[in-house]
Amino acid sequence: MKTEYAIQAKNISKTFHITEDAHNTVKHRLFNLFKPSKAKKVLALKPMDFEVKKGECIGLIGSNGCGKSTLTRILSGVYPTDTGKININGTTMLMNLGVGMSHELTARENIYVASSVLGLKIKQVDELFDEIVDFAELREFIDTKIKYFSSGMKARLAFSIAVNAGADIMFLDEIFAVGDMKFQEKAVRVFEMSWIKGKTVILVSHSMDIIQKYCNRTAYLKNGELVYYGDTEHALNLYKQDNQIVVEESLVL
C-alpha cells in the first residue's frame, strides 16, 4: 500500500543575512559615518530532508534558537527555502502568536481573510463566524486591529480559526501555553476529542509531556541541524541527555 504524504521536503536549508550595526553610540556614528555596517550570514537550517505522513502528529523539539520556528515557517510557506524542494498536499496554517495574520486588520477582517486562504467561501465564513468569535472569547474586540492584541489573544484567534475553518495541515507552536488556564483546557479538549482526528499536525513544544502524549514520531533539532527524526521516546532521551550535559558544563564553569 502506497504511503500518502502531507509534506515531503528534500535537501531544504535556510540562511539569513543579518546586518550588524557596530556604531551603537553617537560618537561611533559621527566618526564612522562613511564606514558600512558589517554583514554576517546565519545558517538557520542546515540541509535536511523532512517528510510527514497524512494524519500524523509529529513533535518538534530543541532548545531556543535551534531552528524550530524557521523550519515550521519554511514548511508552511511563510519563508522560501535557499535550497531544496517542498511538496505540500493540503491547506496549511501556522499558529504561532498570530503569524500569518495581518496586524493592520481587525479580528473580524482576519477571520475572513484567513478562512478564505484555507479555501472557504464568504457564505461559509458567515455561517462559522459566531462560532469562531465565541470560541476565541473575543466578542468585545472583534473590530479591534490585532496589533493591539496580547500574544494570548492572537493565539486564541488563530486557534479558533483553525479549529472551525479546518486546515488540513496544522503547525502548532506552543499553542497550549497561551491564554488563561480555562482556555488552555478548552483547547486541549478540542484537540483530543475531534480536531486532531484526520488532521496532520506538527506540534512544537518545550513540554516533554505534551510531545510524549500526542506524537508517535518526533524531530530533534540542534544548532540548525536535524539530529534525529523518529521514535518519540528516543528523541526525548537524546534531548534530555544533551541538556543534562549543558547543565553539568555550566555548573563546572
C-alpha positions in Angstrom: 0.0 0.0 0.0 1.4 3.4 -1.0 2.1 5.9 1.8 0.3 9.2 1.4 2.4 12.2 2.4 1.1 15.6 3.6 4.6 17.1 3.4 7.8 16.0 1.5 10.8 18.2 1.8 14.2 17.3 0.2 17.5 19.0 0.9 16.0 22.2 2.4 18.1 24.8 4.0 17.9 28.4 5.1 20.5 31.2 5.7 19.7 34.6 7.0 21.8 37.6 6.1 22.0 40.0 9.0 23.4 43.5 9.1 25.3 44.3 12.3 25.3 48.0 13.3 28.6 48.3 15.2 28.1 52.1 15.5 25.9 51.9 18.6 26.8 55.2 20.1 26.6 58.8 18.8 30.4 59.1 18.9 30.9 56.0 16.9 28.3 57.1 14.3 29.9 60.6 13.9 33.5 59.2 13.4 32.4 56.2 11.3 29.8 58.0 9.2 31.1 56.5 5.9 32.0 53.1 7.1 29.4 50.5 6.1 27.8 48.2 8.7 29.1 44.7 8.9 27.0 41.9 7.4 27.1 38.3 8.5 25.5 35.0 7.5 23.5 33.0 10.0 22.9 29.4 8.9 19.5 28.8 10.5 18.8 25.4 8.9 21.4 23.0 7.6 20.4 20.9 4.6 17.8 18.3 5.6 15.1 16.0 4.4 11.7 16.1 6.2 8.5 14.1 5.5 5.2 13.9 7.3 2.5 11.3 6.5 -1.1 12.3 6.2 -2.8 12.1 9.6 0.4 12.1 11.6 1.0 14.2 14.7 4.7 15.0 14.6 6.7 16.5 17.5 9.4 19.2 17.0 11.8 19.8 19.9 15.0 21.6 20.6 16.5 24.4 22.6 15.7 28.1 21.8 17.4 29.2 18.6 17.8 25.6 17.3 15.7 26.3 14.1 12.3 25.0 15.1 10.4 28.2 14.2 12.4 28.6 11.0 11.5 25.0 9.9 7.8 25.5 10.6 7.8 28.7 8.7 9.5 27.1 5.7 7.2 24.0 5.7 4.1 26.2 6.0 5.2 28.5 3.2 6.0 31.7 5.2 9.7 31.6 4.3 11.2 30.5 1.0 14.0 27.9 1.0 17.5 28.6 -0.1 17.9 25.1 -1.4 15.8 22.0 -1.9 12.1 21.4 -2.8 8.9 21.1 -0.7 5.7 19.3 -1.8 2.6 20.2 0.3 -0.6 18.1 -0.1 -3.4 20.1 1.5 -4.1 23.5 3.1 -1.8 24.7 5.8 -2.0 27.1 8.8 0.8 28.2 11.1 -0.3 29.1 14.6 2.4 31.0 16.4 1.1 34.1 18.2 -0.7 35.4 15.1 1.9 34.6 12.4 0.1 34.7 9.1 -2.5 37.3 10.1 -2.3 40.9 9.3 -1.7 43.1 12.3 -3.2 46.1 10.5 -6.6 44.3 10.1 -9.2 43.8 12.7 -10.1 40.4 14.2 -13.2 40.4 12.0 -11.2 41.1 8.8 -8.6 38.5 9.7 -11.2 35.8 10.2 -12.5 36.3 6.7 -9.0 36.6 5.1 -7.5 33.6 6.9 -10.6 31.5 6.3 -10.6 32.4 2.6 -6.9 31.3 2.4 -8.0 28.0 3.8 -10.4 27.6 0.9 -13.7 28.7 2.5 -16.2 30.8 0.6 -17.7 34.0 2.1 -21.0 32.3 2.8 -19.3 29.5 4.7 -17.3 32.0 6.8 -20.6 33.9 7.5 -22.0 30.7 8.9 -18.9 29.9 11.0 -18.3 33.5 12.2 -20.1 33.4 15.5 -18.5 30.1 16.4 -15.0 31.4 15.7 -15.6 34.6 17.7 -17.2 32.8 20.7 -14.6 30.1 20.9 -11.8 32.7 20.8 -13.6 34.6 23.5 -13.0 37.9 21.7 -16.5 39.2 21.0 -15.9 42.7 22.5 -12.7 43.1 20.5 -13.9 41.8 17.2 -13.5 45.2 15.4 -10.1 46.0 17.0 -6.9 45.7 15.0 -5.0 42.7 16.2 -1.8 44.8 16.6 -3.3 45.9 19.9 -4.0 42.3 21.0 -1.8 40.5 23.5 0.1 37.4 22.3 -2.5 35.2 24.0 -5.4 36.9 22.2 -3.7 36.5 18.8 -3.1 32.8 19.5 -6.7 32.2 20.6 -8.0 33.8 17.4 -5.6 31.8 15.3 -6.6 28.6 17.1 -10.3 29.3 16.7 -10.0 30.0 13.0 -8.0 26.8 12.5 -10.4 24.7 14.6 -13.5 26.0 12.8 -12.2 26.6 9.3 -10.4 23.3 9.1 -6.9 23.5 7.6 -5.5 20.1 6.5 -2.0 20.6 7.9 -1.5 22.5 11.2 1.7 23.9 12.7 1.1 24.4 16.4 3.9 26.4 18.0 3.5 26.3 21.8 -0.3 26.7 21.3 -1.2 25.1 24.6 1.0 27.5 26.5 -1.1 30.7 25.7 -4.2 32.2 27.2 -5.5 31.5 30.7 -5.9 28.1 32.3 -9.6 27.9 31.2 -8.8 28.5 27.5 -5.8 26.0 27.6 -8.1 23.3 29.0 -10.7 24.1 26.3 -8.0 23.9 23.6 -6.8 20.6 24.8 -10.3 19.1 24.9 -11.0 20.2 21.3 -7.6 18.9 20.2 -8.2 15.5 21.9 -11.9 15.0 21.1 -12.3 15.8 17.5 -9.9 18.2 15.8 -6.8 16.0 15.7 -8.7 13.2 14.0 -7.9 13.2 10.3 -5.6 16.2 10.6 -1.9 16.4 10.0 -0.2 18.2 12.9 3.4 19.4 13.5 3.5 20.2 17.2 6.3 22.4 18.6 6.6 22.4 22.3 9.1 22.6 25.2 6.7 20.4 27.2 8.0 16.9 27.1 4.7 15.6 28.5 2.7 17.0 25.6 5.1 15.7 22.9 5.1 12.3 24.5 1.3 12.2 24.8 0.4 13.1 21.3 3.3 12.3 18.9 4.4 9.0 17.6 7.4 10.5 15.8 9.5 13.5 16.8 12.2 15.6 15.2 15.0 16.9 17.4 16.9 20.0 16.1 20.2 21.3 17.4 22.0 24.3 16.1 20.0 24.2 12.9 20.7 20.5 12.2 18.2 17.7 12.2 19.9 15.4 14.7 17.2 12.8 14.9 13.7 12.1 13.4 11.9 9.0 14.5 10.6 7.3 17.7 9.4 10.0 20.2 10.9 8.3 23.2 14.3 8.1 21.7 14.1 11.8 20.5 13.2 12.9 24.0 16.0 10.9 25.6 18.6 12.5 23.2 17.2 16.0 24.0 17.3 15.3 27.8 20.9 13.9 27.6 22.2 16.9 25.6 20.5 19.3 28.1 21.9 17.4 31.0 25.4 17.8 29.6 24.9 21.6 29.1 23.7 21.9 32.7 26.7 20.0 34.0 29.2 22.0 32.0 27.7 25.3 33.2 28.0 24.1 36.8 31.7 23.3 36.3 32.4 26.7 34.8 
